[in-house]
C-alpha cells in the first residue's frame, strides 16, 4: 500500500488519507510541534505554501508529541495556535507518533529515506522534513534544523514542480 493510501485523519478529526491531503501534488511532510525552539519554522513552511502551493505543491503539517511533550495541545488548540500565530493555510493532520511501536504507517515508510548525511532511521526531532513526489515516493529528507527556505529544500521543490 502506498503512503498516499494510508488513512490519516485531518486535524479536525475527519477521515482522510495522505492522497486527500496532498491532492495528487508533491508535498513536504513535516512533523510539527507548537512548544519547540524550532516552532518559528511554521512561518517558513507557510511561506513555502504561499510561494509554491496551489496546483503544484503543498506542505502538510503532522503534529507529534513524542519529543519532550512539545505538542501537548488538543486539535482545537493546535489549529488555533497555527492559525493565529503563523497564519497557517496548509493542511494539518491528527496528532500521530512518528517513532516507536505505535509509529504511523506513513512514517514507517518515510524513515527508510536517508537524510542529507545518508542516514535513514528514526525521526530525530520536531520539524524533520520529507519531500514526496505526487505519487507518494519519498524524494528527500531534511533534518529539523534545515530551515524551510533553505536552498536545498527550495531546489528540490522546484525540481518537482517546474
Secondary structure, 3 states (H helix, E strand, C coil): CCHHHCECCECCCCCCEHHHHHCCCEEEEEEECCCCCCCCHHHHHHHHHHHHCCCCEEEEEEECCCCCCCCCCCHHHHHHHHHHHHCCCCEEECCCCCCCCCCCHHHHHHCCCCCCCCCCCCCCCCCCEEEECCCCCEEEEECCCCCCCCHHHHHHHHHHHC
